[in-house]
Amino acid sequence: MTVFHFFNCAILTFGPHAVYYSATPLSEYDTLGTSVKAALVYLGTALVKLVCLATFLKVSENDSFDPYQELLKALIGFIDVAGLYFALTQLTHRNISQNHKFQAVGLGWAFADSVLHRLAPLWVGARGLEFTWDYILQGLEANANLMLSISLAALGSLMWLRKNKPKTLIPIIYACAGIVATMPSITSYLRRGLGWHFPEVVGFELFTSLVMAFTSWQLFAACQRPSS
């Protein structure tokens, strides 16, 4: 039963990445190499963030919300944006369209994040004798992170790769990218500042990821229309 629970949680956590790759044109255009490169860039970015967090943040004796520490975390979190910029603009990609490039980069980014932050807890905890909903919620959280990562990659693609975007949409694109980039700080405030429980935070992440995915899709479609 414990192994069955582990596999269920693992499929919920990592399965959507494989489904997204196989169900979209990414598999037809063989963009796996782009996703792997993006995952490697994420691992390098995560290492830089870890060094910065260990250097500049002090260990808190309690779990209360510290605005100064959270602001510092949010600033350090923008290293992810720099990593995405590098993955989208500096890596060599096969002859794939901009539409497929940002999806492949976002997919690799989200998969690396799930492996780095959720595989070990799943392996240790989901095989325990006592059933808990936490690892199912972690799987749902991974799905929300998948949508947020692809949304941020889409917004980054519009910011850095598309030159002829409508000027009226530029502030909206940057505002949406800022919201997605600061999601870890927002959820930290909900947990520590407002005392939200884990299921409520995951529900908020799922709702926000759907809204941002729809918004980034609409922005991307609007920027692809020929200007009149």
C-alpha positions as CSV (number, residue, x, y, z in Angstrom):
1,M,0.0,0.0,0.0
2,T,2.8,2.4,0.8
3,V,4.6,1.7,-2.5
4,F,1.3,2.2,-4.3
5,H,0.8,5.5,-2.6
6,F,4.3,6.6,-3.5
7,F,3.8,5.8,-7.2
8,N,0.4,7.6,-7.2
9,C,2.0,10.7,-5.8
10,A,5.0,10.4,-8.1
11,I,2.7,10.2,-11.2
12,L,0.7,13.1,-10.0
13,T,3.9,15.1,-9.5
14,F,5.9,14.2,-12.6
15,G,3.3,12.8,-14.9
16,P,1.9,16.1,-16.2
17,H,5.3,17.1,-17.5
18,A,5.5,13.9,-19.7
19,V,1.8,14.4,-20.8
20,Y,2.4,18.0,-21.8
21,Y,5.5,17.1,-23.8
22,S,3.8,14.2,-25.6
23,A,0.4,15.9,-26.1
24,T,1.7,19.1,-27.6
25,P,3.8,19.7,-30.8
26,L,7.0,19.7,-28.6
27,S,7.4,15.9,-29.2
28,E,6.9,16.3,-33.0
29,Y,9.6,18.9,-33.2
30,D,12.0,16.9,-30.9
31,T,12.5,19.7,-28.4
32,L,13.7,17.4,-25.6
33,G,17.3,18.7,-26.0
34,T,16.0,22.3,-25.3
35,S,14.2,21.1,-22.2
36,V,17.3,19.3,-20.9
37,K,19.4,22.4,-21.4
38,A,16.8,24.5,-19.6
39,A,16.8,22.0,-16.7
40,L,20.6,22.2,-16.4
41,V,20.4,26.0,-16.4
42,Y,17.8,25.8,-13.6
43,L,20.1,23.6,-11.6
44,G,22.9,26.2,-12.0
45,T,20.5,29.0,-11.1
46,A,19.3,27.0,-8.0
47,L,22.9,26.7,-6.8
48,V,23.5,30.4,-7.2
49,K,20.3,31.1,-5.2
50,L,21.3,28.7,-2.5
51,V,24.7,30.4,-2.1
52,C,23.0,33.8,-2.0
53,L,20.4,32.7,0.6
54,A,23.0,31.1,2.8
55,T,25.2,34.3,2.5
56,F,22.6,37.0,3.0
57,L,19.8,35.5,5.1
58,K,20.0,34.8,8.7
59,V,18.4,31.7,10.3
60,S,15.1,32.6,11.9
61,E,14.4,31.1,15.4
62,N,10.7,30.9,14.7
63,D,8.4,30.6,11.7
64,S,7.0,34.1,11.8
65,F,6.8,36.4,8.8
66,D,9.8,38.8,8.5
67,P,9.2,41.4,5.9
68,Y,12.9,42.3,5.5
69,Q,13.9,38.6,5.1
70,E,11.0,38.0,2.6
71,L,12.0,41.1,0.6
72,L,15.5,39.8,0.4
73,K,14.2,36.4,-0.7
74,A,12.1,38.0,-3.4
75,L,15.1,39.9,-4.7
76,I,17.2,36.8,-4.7
77,G,14.3,35.0,-6.4
78,F,14.7,37.2,-9.4
79,I,17.9,35.2,-10.2
80,D,15.3,32.7,-11.7
81,V,14.4,35.5,-14.1
82,A,18.0,35.9,-15.1
83,G,18.3,32.1,-15.6
84,L,15.3,32.1,-17.8
85,Y,16.7,35.0,-19.8
86,F,19.9,33.0,-20.4
87,A,17.9,29.9,-21.3
88,L,15.7,31.7,-23.8
89,T,18.3,34.0,-25.4
90,Q,21.7,32.5,-25.0
91,L,21.3,28.8,-25.4
92,T,21.6,27.3,-28.9
93,H,18.3,25.8,-29.9
94,R,17.3,23.7,-32.9
95,N,15.3,25.4,-35.6
96,I,12.1,25.7,-33.6
97,S,9.7,28.5,-33.5
98,Q,9.5,31.0,-30.6
99,N,6.2,29.4,-29.6
100,H,7.8,26.0,-29.1
101,K,11.0,27.4,-27.6
102,F,9.4,29.0,-24.6
103,Q,7.2,25.9,-23.9
104,A,10.3,23.6,-24.1
105,V,12.3,25.9,-21.8
106,G,9.4,26.3,-19.3
107,L,8.8,22.5,-19.3
108,G,12.4,21.7,-18.5
109,W,12.5,24.4,-15.9
110,A,9.4,23.1,-14.1
111,F,10.6,19.5,-14.3
112,A,14.0,20.3,-12.8
113,D,12.2,22.2,-10.0
114,S,10.0,19.3,-9.2
115,V,12.9,16.8,-9.2
116,L,15.0,19.1,-7.0
117,H,12.4,20.0,-4.4
118,R,9.9,17.1,-4.4
119,L,11.6,13.9,-5.4
120,A,13.4,13.3,-2.1
121,P,10.4,14.2,0.2
122,L,8.3,11.9,-1.9
123,W,10.8,9.0,-1.7
124,V,11.2,9.4,2.1
125,G,7.7,10.4,3.2
126,A,5.2,8.9,0.7
127,R,6.5,5.4,1.5
128,G,5.7,5.8,5.2
129,L,3.2,3.6,7.0
130,E,0.9,6.5,7.8
131,F,-1.2,7.9,5.0
132,T,-1.1,11.7,4.6
133,W,-2.5,14.1,2.0
134,D,0.6,16.3,2.1
135,Y,2.3,14.5,-0.8
136,I,-0.8,14.6,-3.0
137,L,-0.9,18.3,-2.3
138,Q,2.7,18.5,-3.3
139,G,1.8,16.9,-6.6
140,L,-0.9,19.4,-7.2
141,E,1.6,22.2,-6.3
142,A,4.0,20.8,-8.9
143,N,1.2,21.0,-11.5
144,A,0.6,24.7,-10.5
145,N,4.4,25.3,-10.8
146,L,4.4,23.7,-14.3
147,M,1.8,26.2,-15.5
148,L,3.6,29.1,-13.7
149,S,6.9,28.2,-15.2
150,I,5.6,28.0,-18.8
151,S,3.7,31.2,-18.2
152,L,6.8,33.0,-17.0
153,A,8.8,31.6,-20.0
154,A,6.0,32.9,-22.4
155,L,6.2,36.3,-20.8
156,G,9.9,36.3,-20.9
157,S,9.8,35.4,-24.6
158,L,7.5,38.4,-25.2
159,M,9.8,40.7,-23.2
160,W,13.2,39.6,-24.7
161,L,12.6,38.0,-28.0
162,R,9.6,39.8,-29.6
163,K,10.4,43.3,-30.8
164,N,7.2,44.4,-32.5
165,K,4.8,43.9,-29.6
166,P,2.0,46.5,-29.0
167,K,3.2,49.2,-26.7
168,T,-0.1,49.1,-24.7
169,L,0.6,45.5,-23.7
170,I,4.2,46.1,-22.5
171,P,3.2,47.2,-18.9
172,I,0.8,44.3,-18.6
173,I,3.5,41.8,-19.7
174,Y,6.0,43.1,-17.2
175,A,3.4,43.2,-14.4
176,C,2.3,39.6,-15.0
177,A,6.0,38.5,-15.1
178,G,6.6,40.3,-11.8
179,I,3.6,38.5,-10.2
180,V,4.8,35.1,-11.4
181,A,8.4,35.7,-10.3
182,T,7.3,36.7,-6.8
183,M,4.9,33.9,-6.2
184,P,7.2,32.2,-3.7
185,S,7.2,35.3,-1.5
186,I,3.4,35.7,-1.9
187,T,2.8,32.1,-0.8
188,S,5.2,32.6,2.1
189,Y,3.3,35.6,3.3
190,L,0.0,33.6,3.1
191,R,1.5,30.8,5.2
192,R,3.5,32.8,7.7
193,G,1.8,36.2,7.7
194,L,-1.9,35.2,7.4
195,G,-1.6,31.7,8.8
196,W,-3.0,29.8,5.8
197,H,-2.8,26.1,5.9
198,F,-1.1,24.1,3.2
199,P,-4.3,23.0,1.3
200,E,-5.4,26.7,1.1
201,V,-2.0,27.8,-0.2
202,V,-2.1,25.0,-2.9
203,G,-5.6,26.0,-3.9
204,F,-4.4,29.6,-4.2
205,E,-1.4,28.5,-6.3
206,L,-3.6,26.4,-8.6
207,F,-6.1,29.3,-9.1
208,T,-3.3,31.8,-9.7
209,S,-1.5,29.5,-12.1
210,L,-4.7,29.0,-14.2
211,V,-5.3,32.8,-14.3
212,M,-1.7,33.5,-15.3
213,A,-1.6,30.8,-17.9
214,F,-4.8,32.2,-19.5
215,T,-3.4,35.7,-19.3
216,S,0.0,34.9,-20.8
217,W,-1.8,32.9,-23.6
218,Q,-3.9,35.9,-24.4
219,L,-0.9,38.2,-24.4
220,F,1.1,35.9,-26.6
221,A,-1.8,35.6,-29.0
222,A,-2.3,39.4,-29.1
223,C,1.4,40.0,-29.8
224,Q,1.3,37.5,-32.7
225,R,-1.4,39.4,-34.5
226,P,-0.2,41.6,-37.3
227,S,-0.2,45.2,-36.3
228,S,-2.7,47.4,-38.2
